Structure formats: C-alpha cells, structure tokens
Amino acid sequence: MILGLDVGTTETKAILVDERGNLVSEKSGELSLIYFGEGCIEQDIEEIWAETAAVIKRCLREVHKSRLVCIAVTGQRETLCPLDKELTPLRNAISWQDTRGWKVCKKMSQELGIEEVYRITGLPINTMPWASKLVWIKENEQSTYEKAWKFAGVVDYTVWKLCGELKMDYSNACRTMLFDLSKLKWSERIFEYLGLDLDKMPELVPSGQILGTVTKEASEETNLPTGVTVVYGGGDQQCNALGVGVTDSKKISCVLGTCTNIEGYSERPPLDPEMRLQAQLHVVSNSYLSEGGIASSGSIYKWFRDNFGEVESLIAKRCSKNPYEVLDTEAESVPPGSMGLIMIPYFVGSLYPHWNPEDRGLFVGLRLNHRREHFARAILEGIAYEYARMAKDVRRVLGTELEQIRFMGGGARSDIWPQIITDVLGVKGTTTKCVQAGAMGATILGSVACGWFADVRRAVETFVRTDRTFDVNEKNHEVYLKYYDIKDLVNDLSRTADLV
C-alpha cells in the first residue's frame, strides 16, 4: 500500500491505496489560521506537523503496517517558514493568502517590470508567491532573516520531518516567483534585484523523487514503520490535476474548495501573452500546466452560510443534514441567472485576471423580490462565470478545444454546483471516486517512484476512476451565455478599492 498525504491550508488529508487503486483508508484533521492586521495571515508550522502526524496515525490504525511501501507528500505551496541551522522554525509560517508584501509587488512591477518577471517565472506579479514575503521579512524582521539558514515550504518541512532531507521540488519552486521556468533553477536576476540570498533557498529536485526513508523520530510520532520510502510528490494544485487524470490537453481540472483553480495540460511552457494565466511545471515530467485561480469561492458560500444562513443551519441540524445541502436545495429552486442577480467573487481581492489584492466582491442587479435562495445561486453562478473566463483563456493559450471538466474538492460533492459550471461553460463534467485528488496525485507519483508502474499515465489508468457525470443542459447554457456577457461588463466595477 501507499499512503498519500496532502497537507493543505485548513485540513491535512491522508489516504491509503492498494496496488489495484482501491481506497483502503481515509482520514483528515483541521488546521488553524492566524489572522491579524491588514492582510496578515499565518500558520504555526509545528502545529501543522503535529496534526499531520496525528492524521497519519489514525489512517494506519485500520491496516497492517507491514503492507506499507511508501508515503508520498503534497500540500499547500506558497506558504513559507524561516528555519535556523537546527531546522527549528524562527517564526510562524507566512500563509500563501497573506498580502502584506503588496508594496514590494508594486515596486517590483515599476522597476523590474511585469513583462520581465512573467517571462522568467511564468507568474504575474502578485503577493501569493515567496518573493514579496521574503523581502518583507528582510525589511521588517531583519534578525529573523539573518538567523534563517533556510526558508522552507510546507511540503519541504513535512518531508524533512519524515526522512531528514530538506529539499524543494520544481513544482513548488515555480510558485515562488524566484524560479527560472525555462532553466529549472533559481533566477539570479530576480534574487539580485530583490537583494535576497540564494544560499538560504532549499536544494531543488524534480517532482516525484524518493528522498529517503522514514526516520526513527518520525516513526515515533506517526507510527509509520522505519525504512518506509518517502517520496516528495509536489505542489497541491499540480497533484490535484494529476489526481483527477489531467495528463492531456482535452481535460481541465476544477477545484471547488476554499478557492477555485483551473489547470490545463501542455507539453510546452504555456506562457500567456496577456499575462492573465500562470505558466507552471506539472508534477508529470516534461509537462506543464496553465493555471488560473479564484482566491475566494467556497469561502464565499461559507461566509453566506455563517452570516445569512441561520435558518438553513437550523433546518440542517433538525434533519441531520449538512447546511450546504439545504442551501443547494434552495438554490435549485431558482431559475438559471438568479433573476439578474450577479456576484463578482473578489471577496479577498483578485487573482486571475487582475492579480490585485485591493479588488472587491460585488452583488449587482438587486431587486426587492430577491431572496436568500437567489443569493445562494448567484454565488455559485458567479464563480462559474469566472471559471468559464479562465477556461476561455486556457483554450486561447493552449490552442486546443476542451472536452471534459474534472471536478474535485468539497464542492464536487454538490449536485448543483458542478452542473452550473458545466452549463455555463458548455462542456461535459465528471467527478472521480476519490475526492482527495491531491493525496491521490501524490499516491500516483509514489507508485511510479516505487516501481509499481513504468510511468505516470499507466498509474492514472489504474488509480483514477470516474464517478458522476454532468451533461450540458443546452437550454440553461443559452441563458448563461447572456448573463456571461453582462458579467464581463460588470467585472470592472469590482476595482473600486480606492473609492472606499
């Protein structure tokens, strides 16, 4: 068996899969975020490890550990933590969601140039990658920066805790805005401009590599047997794409979680002339992904539930249901288009297409006859419109037609949300039997590294199994095409941060 581990932002997930691709065990545990100040979000990386170790323990309780061949790791990408020479954290990890480095990004845009940075890294300049966070630490916490022996991401730190090797794979490195996508190494040009020290960066390795075996210390904390192979899988979104079978240009992935991402497959660096989409390395060797992201999606639905869904929560409690099921049922009672109510999902600023943390979310087109159920459906449709814009750009960049959406994440359990996205985009959709796509992607990489399969595509044939299918409702698609055009016009209204 292989244990696939996905150390996320709000959850750590672990799955056990046998050699035939059967899911043997699945466990998860919650992770906390620390919010303070304007745009400051952090996590305790030692707490992340403690909860991750506990999840691994629970996952192993139901099986004979002697059958375990390998543990493969994926997880959140741009979060970083400074470590001293003993690899002890010097402070909390700064989350990928943290935007305190926005002034660094503005200066970088003006002086180094948006086009130059995108040409080197494949990333539009924004606060999510490491670059602005490292400069912020150097400028505001100089002693911490000087004491730091290495900076590490969550996957890097987790793999080190398991086997004692601190490395970073290419799929995570290409998310730092410090990595040269064409040369597969740290960019001396960007390091020199930012005044950062190259020797504080981890050593780079390809994705899906065996880095060692489980140490005695890790075994005591996790109950993993010593000597079990440890594989560094890669970044979570790349592993998500692999975990639902995105290994050709006809399929795109759709993450329906706290945020929503799209990944489109390419065999060449998919640089976007308009710099709306990100170009990045896939965890599949000699492959790339074109990526777009909506920073808040499922989190908006949660916000609506927490602030306006008291009735739905009470109904759910009485009926032993999830409150989201009740909201979904109410949303289904509303016709497509939500009677002209449109939601713009920039509730924590925008990633795609503007890459601006100051952008705002909006509800537009309100009438006195709009009720809670219209808002619920408008939220789902607003995210679907934005996803469709990303998919249109993926088509443009890759020069290919799309034949299938592969859904994943908590929102993929919904019947209505994937259907709305399918109808807006006009492309057939499907879910996979294993909802933990990132952990499954890591498992696939582990299976190849350990010799179960000759290559990733053969492993995908065994491990990735489709489940529910969503066909396009052509009548709804025609309705959504009209609202999609209106949504494009309304989108610019979100860029009003300087007016409030």
ROVO-555805 format. One record per residue (C-alpha): x, y, z; residue number from 0. Coordinates in nm, 4 decimals. Example, Ala and Ser with C-alpha at 12.3 -4.5 7.8 and 13.67 -1.06 7.14 Angstrom:
residues 2
     east    north       up  nr
   1.2300  -0.4500   0.7800   0
   1.3670  -0.1060   0.7140   1
***
This chain:
residues 500
     east    north       up  nr
   0.0000   0.0000   0.0000   0
   0.0916   0.3652  -0.0462   1
  -0.0044   0.6480   0.1869   2
  -0.0819   0.9715   0.0046   3
  -0.0566   1.2812   0.2226   4
  -0.1971   1.6257   0.1373   5
  -0.1016   1.8963   0.3895   6
  -0.3479   2.1692   0.2968   7
  -0.4356   2.5113   0.4325   8
  -0.7306   2.4232   0.6562   9
  -0.7006   2.0441   0.6515  10
  -0.4454   1.7668   0.6381  11
  -0.5715   1.4649   0.4451  12
  -0.4280   1.1131   0.4267  13
  -0.5380   0.8182   0.2130  14
  -0.4181   0.4586   0.1882  15
  -0.4399   0.2956  -0.1542  16
  -0.3553  -0.0610  -0.2531  17
  -0.1785  -0.1706  -0.5720  18
  -0.5123  -0.2087  -0.7577  19
  -0.6103   0.1502  -0.6803  20
  -0.8634   0.0643  -0.4099  21
  -0.9092   0.3198  -0.1320  22
  -0.8359   0.1374   0.1944  23
  -0.8451   0.4235   0.4455  24
  -0.9050   0.7991   0.4508  25
  -0.8566   1.0410   0.7412  26
  -0.8314   1.4168   0.7870  27
  -0.7660   1.6778   1.0526  28
  -0.8303   2.0512   1.0781  29
  -0.5564   2.3142   1.0660  30
  -0.5907   2.6640   1.2067  31
  -0.5044   3.0010   1.0555  32
  -0.3891   3.3086   1.2490  33
  -0.5430   3.6367   1.1291  34
  -0.4222   3.9794   1.2413  35
  -0.3641   4.3241   1.0996  36
  -0.4423   4.4161   0.7408  37
  -0.3880   4.1184   0.5145  38
  -0.1700   3.9268   0.7640  39
  -0.2344   3.5511   0.7742  40
  -0.0001   3.2980   0.9344  41
   0.0163   2.9347   1.0473  42
   0.2173   2.7519   1.3119  43
   0.4204   2.5048   1.1064  44
   0.4940   2.2881   1.4113  45
   0.1198   2.2665   1.4782  46
   0.0707   2.1662   1.1147  47
   0.3218   1.8855   1.1591  48
   0.1666   1.7691   1.4886  49
  -0.1800   1.7431   1.3315  50
  -0.0347   1.5783   1.0206  51
   0.1390   1.3155   1.2351  52
  -0.1887   1.2519   1.4193  53
  -0.3779   1.2074   1.0907  54
  -0.1178   0.9576   0.9668  55
  -0.1564   0.7621   1.2926  56
  -0.5343   0.7444   1.2533  57
  -0.5043   0.6381   0.8910  58
  -0.2743   0.3487   0.9834  59
  -0.4943   0.2094   1.2624  60
  -0.7152   0.0159   1.0218  61
  -0.4398  -0.1684   0.8316  62
  -0.1381  -0.3943   0.8717  63
   0.1534  -0.1522   0.8579  64
   0.3776  -0.4208   0.7151  65
   0.1965  -0.3740   0.3818  66
   0.3010  -0.0089   0.3587  67
   0.5575   0.0508   0.0845  68
   0.5753   0.4280   0.0602  69
   0.4454   0.7644   0.1807  70
   0.4164   1.0393  -0.0813  71
   0.3594   1.4033   0.0113  72
   0.1857   1.7021  -0.1443  73
   0.0490   2.0178   0.0142  74
  -0.0098   2.3910   0.0047  75
   0.2513   2.5726  -0.1992  76
   0.3434   2.9375  -0.1360  77
   0.3374   2.9353   0.2467  78
   0.6929   2.9772   0.3813  79
   0.8781   2.9497   0.7114  80
   1.2347   3.0521   0.8109  81
   1.4397   2.7767   0.9788  82
   1.7655   2.8000   1.1740  83
   2.0612   2.5604   1.1327  84
   1.8868   2.3018   1.3504  85
   1.5830   2.3449   1.1223  86
   1.3812   2.4912   1.4084  87
   1.1170   2.7449   1.2960  88
   1.2173   3.1035   1.3771  89
   0.8613   3.2382   1.3500  90
   0.5169   3.1353   1.2288  91
   0.4879   3.0464   0.8628  92
   0.3502   3.3266   0.6438  93
   0.0485   3.1929   0.4555  94
   0.0109   3.1951   0.0793  95
  -0.3012   3.4062   0.1414  96
  -0.1028   3.6804   0.3200  97
  -0.0886   4.0104   0.1283  98
   0.1463   4.2209   0.3413  99
   0.4048   4.2245   0.0614 100
   0.1864   4.4247  -0.1791 101
   0.4147   4.7304  -0.1668 102
   0.7068   4.5106  -0.2722 103
   0.4988   4.3863  -0.5656 104
   0.4108   4.7395  -0.6750 105
   0.7761   4.8434  -0.6671 106
   0.8785   4.5260  -0.8494 107
   0.6233   4.5989  -1.1228 108
   0.7532   4.9517  -1.1701 109
   1.1271   4.8787  -1.1571 110
   1.1886   4.5221  -1.2744 111
   0.8804   4.5137  -1.4937 112
   0.5737   4.2918  -1.5133 113
   0.6765   4.1510  -1.8514 114
   1.0315   4.0650  -1.7375 115
   0.9118   3.8806  -1.4266 116
   0.6484   3.6904  -1.6234 117
   0.8995   3.5944  -1.8940 118
   1.1345   3.4458  -1.6334 119
   0.8899   3.2903  -1.3863 120
   0.5623   3.2395  -1.5744 121
   0.3822   3.4277  -1.2946 122
   0.2057   3.7642  -1.2917 123
   0.3495   3.9775  -1.0104 124
   0.1351   3.9218  -0.7008 125
   0.1586   3.8734  -0.3235 126
   0.0935   3.4988  -0.3175 127
   0.4468   3.3714  -0.4089 128
   0.7514   3.3802  -0.1802 129
   0.9264   3.6826  -0.3360 130
   0.7402   3.9671  -0.1616 131
   0.7144   3.7718   0.1649 132
   1.0906   3.7193   0.1828 133
   1.1580   4.0873   0.1154 134
   0.9037   4.1817   0.3837 135
   1.0843   3.9612   0.6384 136
   1.4213   4.1055   0.5419 137
   1.2967   4.4641   0.5724 138
   1.0775   4.4253   0.8818 139
   1.2336   4.1338   1.0746 140
   1.5999   4.1669   0.9866 141
   1.7273   3.9487   1.2729 142
   1.4937   3.6670   1.1663 143
   1.6160   3.6914   0.8084 144
   1.9808   3.6870   0.9178 145
   1.9311   3.3906   1.1531 146
   1.7484   3.1913   0.8849 147
   1.9634   2.9107   0.7465 148
   1.6936   2.8003   0.5022 149
   1.3435   2.9039   0.4090 150
   1.1067   2.6118   0.3619 151
   0.7565   2.5464   0.2346 152
   0.5018   2.3198   0.3998 153
   0.5788   2.0180   0.1791 154
   0.9536   2.0738   0.2224 155
   0.9180   2.0820   0.6025 156
   0.6868   1.7782   0.6128 157
   0.9225   1.5681   0.4001 158
   1.2155   1.6751   0.6218 159
   1.0236   1.5706   0.9345 160
   0.9600   1.2311   0.7756 161
   1.3042   1.1454   0.6369 162
   1.5531   1.4147   0.7420 163
   1.6099   1.5612   0.3931 164
   1.5224   1.9277   0.3270 165
   1.4618   1.9844  -0.0458 166
   1.2108   2.1596  -0.2709 167
   1.0707   2.0179  -0.5929 168
   1.0325   2.2102  -0.9180 169
   0.6519   2.2297  -0.8944 170
   0.6768   2.4210  -0.5659 171
   0.9805   2.6241  -0.6706 172
   0.7966   2.7579  -0.9758 173
   0.5378   2.9081  -0.7376 174
   0.7911   3.1310  -0.5562 175
   0.8352   3.3982  -0.8307 176
   1.2085   3.3377  -0.7778 177
   1.2479   3.0428  -1.0170 178
   1.3504   3.0477  -1.3829 179
   1.0900   2.8315  -1.5563 180
   1.2980   2.7673  -1.8688 181
   1.6308   2.6991  -1.6933 182
   1.4870   2.4972  -1.3992 183
   1.6905   2.6864  -1.1405 184
   1.6683   2.9854  -0.9088 185
   1.6718   3.3133  -1.1023 186
   1.9907   3.5064  -1.0246 187
   1.8373   3.8109  -1.1956 188
   1.5434   3.8277  -0.9530 189
   1.7488   3.7409  -0.6443 190
   1.9959   4.0156  -0.7310 191
   1.7205   4.2720  -0.7854 192
   1.5455   4.1868  -0.4562 193
   1.8706   4.1629  -0.2585 194
   1.7939   3.8119  -0.1359 195
   2.0425   3.5351  -0.0549 196
   2.0401   3.2330  -0.2841 197
   2.2086   3.0136  -0.0226 198
   1.9013   3.0432   0.2014 199
   1.6941   2.8513  -0.0556 200
   1.6422   2.4732  -0.0449 201
   1.8172   2.2463  -0.2920 202
   1.5948   2.1758  -0.5930 203
   1.4826   1.8295  -0.7108 204
   1.2364   1.7030  -0.9754 205
   0.8832   1.6133  -0.8622 206
   0.8026   1.2573  -0.7551 207
   1.1524   1.1773  -0.6273 208
   1.2451   0.9350  -0.3483 209
   1.4260   1.1450  -0.0854 210
   1.4853   0.8858   0.1845 211
   1.3110   0.6601   0.4335 212
   1.1095   0.7199   0.7488 213
   1.3396   0.8013   1.0416 214
   1.3144   0.6638   1.3948 215
   1.1933   1.0038   1.5212 216
   0.9238   1.0251   1.2560 217
   0.8164   0.6681   1.3274 218
   0.7639   0.7506   1.6938 219
   0.5462   1.0498   1.6047 220
   0.3415   0.8920   1.3241 221
   0.3532   0.5117   1.3810 222
   0.4946   0.4777   1.0293 223
   0.7403   0.1864   1.0166 224
   1.1056   0.2927   0.9905 225
   1.2548   0.2344   0.6495 226
   0.9351   0.3085   0.4548 227
   1.0179   0.5053   0.1381 228
   0.9441   0.8796   0.1453 229
   0.8557   1.0430  -0.1878 230
   0.8406   1.4185  -0.2403 231
   0.5279   1.4446  -0.4557 232
   0.4856   1.8120  -0.5434 233
   0.2574   2.1138  -0.5160 234
  -0.1068   2.0595  -0.4287 235
  -0.2695   2.2045  -0.7410 236
  -0.0410   2.0082  -0.9732 237
  -0.1080   1.6913  -0.7718 238
  -0.4805   1.7727  -0.7769 239
  -0.4675   1.7845  -1.1562 240
  -0.2822   1.4534  -1.1710 241
  -0.5189   1.3002  -0.9148 242
  -0.8166   1.3532  -1.1463 243
  -0.6278   1.2447  -1.4580 244
  -0.5279   1.5732  -1.6261 245
  -0.2487   1.4274  -1.8397 246
  -0.3678   1.5543  -2.1795 247
  -0.4906   1.8833  -2.3227 248
  -0.8544   1.7740  -2.3645 249
  -0.9241   1.7718  -1.9898 250
  -0.9170   2.0572  -1.7385 251
  -0.9408   2.0376  -1.3616 252
  -1.1780   2.2382  -1.1443 253
  -1.1073   2.2643  -0.7724 254
  -1.4194   2.3559  -0.5760 255
  -1.2787   2.4325  -0.2332 256
  -1.1859   2.7404  -0.0318 257
  -1.0588   2.8747  -0.3640 258
  -1.1169   2.7547  -0.7197 259
  -0.8371   2.6674  -0.9600 260
  -0.8223   2.5596  -1.3214 261
  -0.5358   2.3549  -1.4654 262
  -0.4862   2.2890  -1.8366 263
  -0.2210   2.0453  -1.9615 264
   0.0599   2.1414  -2.2003 265
   0.3805   1.9865  -2.3290 266
   0.5441   2.3299  -2.3646 267
   0.5678   2.6272  -2.1266 268
   0.2175   2.7823  -2.1640 269
   0.3178   3.1474  -2.1355 270
   0.0168   3.3764  -2.1767 271
   0.0868   3.6848  -2.3944 272
  -0.1806   3.8696  -2.1932 273
  -0.0279   3.7514  -1.8613 274
  -0.3683   3.6582  -1.7179 275
  -0.2855   3.2903  -1.6617 276
   0.0137   3.1397  -1.4840 277
   0.2553   2.9029  -1.6558 278
   0.3970   2.6347  -1.4287 279
   0.5585   2.2931  -1.4193 280
   0.3367   1.9878  -1.3812 281
   0.4410   1.7047  -1.1493 282
   0.4381   1.4873  -1.4640 283
   0.7882   1.5029  -1.6133 284
   0.8383   1.7199  -1.9243 285
   0.4893   1.8658  -1.8813 286
   0.3382   2.1997  -1.7832 287
   0.0102   2.3444  -1.6644 288
  -0.1705   2.6660  -1.7458 289
  -0.3280   2.7786  -1.4184 290
  -0.5855   3.0338  -1.3151 291
  -0.7239   3.0909  -0.9684 292
  -1.0205   3.2468  -0.7899 293
  -0.8990   3.3398  -0.4409 294
  -1.2403   3.3036  -0.2768 295
  -1.5107   3.0630  -0.3927 296
  -1.6190   2.8017  -0.1403 297
  -1.5185   3.0530   0.1261 298
  -1.7884   3.2910  -0.0081 299
  -2.0526   3.0180   0.0207 300
  -1.9282   2.9563   0.3774 301
  -1.9410   3.3309   0.4510 302
  -2.3010   3.3377   0.3291 303
  -2.3905   3.0333   0.5397 304
  -2.2281   3.1768   0.8534 305
  -2.3766   3.5262   0.8223 306
  -2.7122   3.4775   0.6494 307
  -2.7842   3.1044   0.6714 308
  -2.9113   3.0673   1.0273 309
  -3.2437   2.9222   0.9096 310
  -3.0711   2.6746   0.6790 311
  -2.8350   2.5713   0.9582 312
  -3.1283   2.5045   1.1920 313
  -3.3091   2.3007   0.9262 314
  -2.9916   2.1033   0.8585 315
  -2.9475   2.0277   1.2282 316
  -3.3063   1.9038   1.2660 317
  -3.2812   1.6882   0.9528 318
  -2.9258   1.5615   1.0238 319
  -2.8003   1.7218   0.7049 320
  -2.5109   1.9433   0.6072 321
  -2.6203   2.3121   0.5881 322
  -2.4749   2.3280   0.2374 323
  -2.7229   2.0607   0.1250 324
  -3.0081   2.2853   0.2400 325
  -2.8557   2.5880   0.0652 326
  -2.8091   2.3821  -0.2510 327
  -3.1749   2.2747  -0.2423 328
  -3.2848   2.6371  -0.2107 329
  -3.0522   2.7421  -0.4927 330
  -3.2014   2.4724  -0.7158 331
  -3.5451   2.6336  -0.6735 332
  -3.4189   2.9490  -0.8500 333
  -3.4094   2.9629  -1.2320 334
  -3.0724   2.9954  -1.4100 335
  -2.9478   3.3536  -1.3973 336
  -3.0867   3.4185  -1.0466 337
  -3.3338   3.6741  -1.1885 338
  -3.0491   3.9022  -1.2940 339
  -2.8512   3.8908  -0.9687 340
  -2.4779   3.8643  -1.0445 341
  -2.1950   3.8054  -0.7982 342
  -1.8307   3.9070  -0.8568 343
  -1.6097   3.6795  -0.6389 344
  -1.3258   3.9137  -0.5388 345
  -1.4036   3.8968  -0.1661 346
  -1.0313   3.8795  -0.0760 347
  -0.9070   4.0617  -0.3835 348
  -0.8478   3.9062  -0.7239 349
  -0.6005   3.6519  -0.8512 350
  -0.6973   3.5849  -1.2149 351
  -0.7319   3.8079  -1.4139 352
  -0.6266   4.1301  -1.2366 353
  -0.3887   3.9961  -0.9670 354
  -0.4902   4.2791  -0.7358 355
  -0.5462   4.2296  -0.3576 356
  -0.7427   4.5567  -0.3473 357
  -1.0247   4.4411  -0.5794 358
  -1.3675   4.3987  -0.4185 359
  -1.6503   4.1460  -0.4340 360
  -1.9916   4.2622  -0.5545 361
  -2.3558   4.1641  -0.5828 362
  -2.5048   4.3511  -0.8806 363
  -2.8610   4.3681  -1.0147 364
  -3.0544   4.3623  -0.6875 365
  -3.4337   4.3823  -0.6835 366
  -3.6775   4.3826  -0.3902 367
  -3.8021   4.0362  -0.4905 368
  -3.4581   3.8757  -0.4494 369
  -3.4432   3.6380  -0.1517 370
  -3.1736   3.4306   0.0212 371
  -3.2058   3.1500  -0.2325 372
  -3.1271   3.3932  -0.5156 373
  -2.8094   3.4993  -0.3363 374
  -2.7116   3.1342  -0.2823 375
  -2.7489   3.0547  -0.6512 376
  -2.5838   3.3820  -0.7582 377
  -2.2749   3.2866  -0.5564 378
  -2.2465   2.9510  -0.7341 379
  -2.3120   3.1119  -1.0734 380
  -2.0674   3.3983  -1.0140 381
  -1.7856   3.1518  -0.9517 382
  -1.8971   2.9533  -1.2583 383
  -1.8802   3.2688  -1.4765 384
  -1.5276   3.3404  -1.3525 385
  -1.4249   2.9777  -1.4095 386
  -1.5633   2.9999  -1.7649 387
  -1.3498   3.3114  -1.8291 388
  -1.0432   3.1186  -1.7124 389
  -1.1346   2.8219  -1.9326 390
  -1.1711   3.0543  -2.2325 391
  -0.8197   3.1839  -2.1686 392
  -0.6842   2.8302  -2.1232 393
  -0.8252   2.7450  -2.4663 394
  -0.6593   3.0547  -2.6113 395
  -0.3187   2.9841  -2.4550 396
  -0.3108   2.6103  -2.5277 397
  -0.4732   2.6378  -2.8714 398
  -0.6968   2.3389  -2.8101 399
  -1.0626   2.2569  -2.7551 400
  -1.1703   2.1267  -2.4152 401
  -1.3777   1.8098  -2.3890 402
  -1.4171   1.7462  -2.0176 403
  -1.4042   1.9170  -1.6768 404
  -1.2749   1.7046  -1.3889 405
  -1.4259   1.8303  -1.0610 406
  -1.2685   1.7880  -0.7178 407
  -1.2801   1.9355  -0.3678 408
  -1.5647   1.9628  -0.1180 409
  -1.7869   2.1457  -0.3670 410
  -1.7663   1.8493  -0.6042 411
  -1.9934   1.6594  -0.3622 412
  -2.2712   1.9038  -0.4539 413
  -2.5158   1.8119  -0.7302 414
  -2.5925   2.1690  -0.8331 415
  -2.2529   2.3440  -0.8359 416
  -2.0738   2.1177  -1.0889 417
  -2.3917   2.1209  -1.3002 418
  -2.3991   2.5024  -1.3068 419
  -2.0319   2.5163  -1.4133 420
  -2.0984   2.2527  -1.6808 421
  -2.3952   2.4516  -1.8131 422
  -2.2142   2.7872  -1.8103 423
  -1.9074   2.6504  -1.9881 424
  -2.0947   2.4155  -2.2210 425
  -1.8503   2.1309  -2.1571 426
  -1.9282   1.7911  -2.0050 427
  -1.8145   1.7389  -1.6453 428
  -1.7307   1.4461  -1.4210 429
  -1.6170   1.3712  -1.0670 430
  -1.3796   1.0967  -0.9554 431
  -1.4456   0.8329  -0.6888 432
  -1.1619   0.9553  -0.4678 433
  -1.2471   1.3110  -0.3626 434
  -0.8981   1.3662  -0.2152 435
  -0.7429   1.4435  -0.5520 436
  -0.4201   1.5939  -0.4165 437
  -0.3467   1.2935  -0.1980 438
  -0.4324   1.0655  -0.4913 439
  -0.1937   1.2598  -0.7156 440
   0.0831   1.2132  -0.4598 441
  -0.0044   0.8428  -0.4391 442
   0.0281   0.8096  -0.8181 443
   0.3738   0.9699  -0.8050 444
   0.4706   0.7373  -0.5204 445
   0.3541   0.4317  -0.7144 446
   0.5809   0.5214  -1.0077 447
   0.8776   0.6088  -0.7838 448
   0.8455   0.2716  -0.6085 449
   0.8285   0.0795  -0.9357 450
   0.4636  -0.0246  -0.9384 451
   0.4189   0.1361  -1.2801 452
   0.6540   0.2268  -1.5644 453
   0.5125   0.5787  -1.5978 454
   0.2519   0.8178  -1.4608 455
  -0.0055   0.7613  -1.7348 456
  -0.0208   0.3888  -1.6671 457
  -0.0670   0.4619  -1.2973 458
  -0.3502   0.7059  -1.3779 459
  -0.5321   0.4315  -1.5715 460
  -0.5380   0.2187  -1.2555 461
  -0.5836   0.4784  -0.9827 462
  -0.8177   0.7428  -1.1311 463
  -1.1787   0.6252  -1.1552 464
  -1.4611   0.8485  -1.2722 465
  -1.7867   0.8672  -1.0794 466
  -2.0768   1.1065  -1.1514 467
  -2.1205   1.2674  -1.4944 468
  -2.2757   1.6076  -1.5689 469
  -2.4130   1.6635  -1.9187 470
  -2.4698   2.0123  -2.0574 471
  -2.8265   2.1417  -2.0348 472
  -2.8346   2.3349  -2.3622 473
  -3.1329   2.5468  -2.2587 474
  -2.9525   2.6618  -1.9431 475
  -2.6324   2.7150  -2.1426 476
  -2.8111   2.9617  -2.3724 477
  -2.9422   3.1535  -2.0701 478
  -2.5973   3.1681  -1.9128 479
  -2.4354   3.2961  -2.2312 480
  -2.6430   3.6150  -2.1988 481
  -2.5511   3.6661  -1.8343 482
  -2.1875   3.5814  -1.9031 483
  -2.1646   3.8824  -2.1386 484
  -2.3215   4.1081  -1.8748 485
  -2.0847   3.9709  -1.6108 486
  -1.7845   4.0719  -1.8215 487
  -1.9130   4.4305  -1.8309 488
  -1.9855   4.4328  -1.4572 489
  -1.6448   4.2893  -1.3657 490
  -1.4601   4.6198  -1.3801 491
  -1.6872   4.7600  -1.1069 492
  -1.5023   4.5389  -0.8603 493
  -1.1933   4.7536  -0.8986 494
  -1.3148   5.0257  -0.6629 495
  -1.0899   4.9800  -0.3589 496
  -0.9534   5.3329  -0.3858 497
  -1.3051   5.4750  -0.3582 498
  -1.3809   5.3337  -0.0126 499
***
